[in-house]
Amino acid sequence: MNIDLSLAEGLKTPFYLYDVSILNRTLQEINKCIAGKPIKVHYAVKANCNPRILSLIAEAGLGADCVSGREVSAAIKAGFNPDDICYAGVGKTDRELILAMKSGIAYLNVESIEELEVLDNLALEFGYRPNICLRVNPNIDAHTHQYITTGLQENKFGINLAMLDEAVELARNAKSLNLIGLHFHIGSQITDMTPFALLCNKVNELVDYFQKKGVNFRVINVGGGLGIDYDDPDANPIPDFKNYFDTLLKNLKIHEGQEIHCELGRAVVAQCGSLISRVTFVKKGVNRKFIILDAGMNDLIRPALYGAHHKIQNVSVDLSDSESKPATDIYDVAGPICESSDVFGKDEELPVTVRGDIFALRSAGAYAECMASTYNIRPIPETIFVD
Ligand SMILES: *Cc1c(COP(=O)(O)O)cnc(C)c1O
C-alpha cells in the first residue's frame, strides 16, 4: 500500500486512506478468475459503503449484495444496475420490502417462512411479482469468530434445513412470488477452503433433492466470507481468489443454465484501506508502555468487537531514510476512548515511537469506515483517496 507521509502533513488525523490502485487490481483479479465461468460476484455493500468505493466496484461490473433498504438505494445511486442487486436480511421491514420491489432488484433472499408470507401479501397488495431465493441455514461451522459465524442452526439467519421443504412448497404456491434459487452465507474471514467445500456438498445434496421433486433452481448463491491476510497485508494485498473460485467450481455440481452467485465483501475492499492516526502520547505505565493514538474504537471497532488484530505500523519510522534497522520497544497501542476495550494491540514490537509519529492501522478498507460511530461526540474521520 502506498502510504505517503506528506499526506498526513496538515491533515487532521485520524483519516481513512484508500489506495485505488489496490482496489482496481483486486477487481481485475476477480474478473480474470470468473471470465467465461458461470459465476457472478455481488459485492457485499455493508463491508464499505463509501460512495466512491461503490462507484469503482460498479464500474468494474460487479453486482451488489445489500442488507438494508438504504443499501439498496445507495447501490443504485452509485451506479449498480438494479438487475445486478440482491437483498438479504433477517429483519426486512415492510418499508424495505416495498422499496426493494419498487426498485426492481434482481431478487430478495428470504430468511424465514414469516417473511415469505409478509412479502407475498405485500407483493399482491402493491402489484409486484419479485424474484426470491430462500436463504438456507446449512448448519455448517465456518470455524471463524463466534460473532461472524452465520450458518449454524443456533444462528438467527436463514431457514433451517428441517423447515426448508415447507418453505419451498409455500414459495412455489405463493400468489405473487417467483422462486428462482437458494441462498447461503456461512460466515466471514474464512481462510481455510474446507468450510466452502462442505457448503458445496450441502448445496449439491439440496439441489438434487429438490430436482427429484420437480423443483429446479436457476440461481445458487453461496454468499461471501472469503478472508484476507491481516498479518501481512503487503505480502498478500490481493486475496487468493483463484483458490476460492476453483474450490467452488471443483465442488459444485453446476447444472445446465444454473448461475453461481457469490457475495464477497471483505476480500474486495479490506486491503485497499488504512486508518491513519497520529500518536498523541507515549505513556509510561508500571510495567508497560502505552502508545495512545488519536484513532479509537469508534473509528475501527473490529479489535474491540471481535478481538481482531490489524497490523500496526509506525509510518514515520518505516519511511525514514535510515539504512539501519530502527531500534524497537514493546508497547500496548490504544485509542483515547473511555473503554478498556479500546486497544488495537498488546505487546507489539514497534520502532521506538515518539509523540507526533504517524501510524497506520492496516487492512481497514472493510468494516471500518462503515462501522464508525460518534461515541464520545467524536467526528467520523475524513477519507482520502490515492492512486
Ligand atoms: C456480510 C455478508 C456478506 C459478506 O461477507 P464477507 O465476509 O465480507 O465477504 C455476504 N453475504 C451476506 C448475506 C452477508 O451478510
The ligand as an ORCA input file, in Angstrom:
! r2SCAN-3c Opt
* xyz 0 1
  C     -21.776     -9.868      5.432
  C     -22.365    -10.645      4.340
  C     -21.601    -10.963      3.219
  C     -20.147    -10.568      3.052
  O     -19.308    -11.173      3.942
  P     -17.713    -11.002      3.777
  O     -17.159    -11.839      4.852
  O     -17.395     -9.566      3.944
  O     -17.357    -11.496      2.414
  C     -22.210    -11.669      2.200
  N     -23.499    -12.051      2.283
  C     -24.275    -11.747      3.342
  C     -25.678    -12.176      3.364
  C     -23.736    -11.039      4.406
  O     -24.497    -10.757      5.465
*
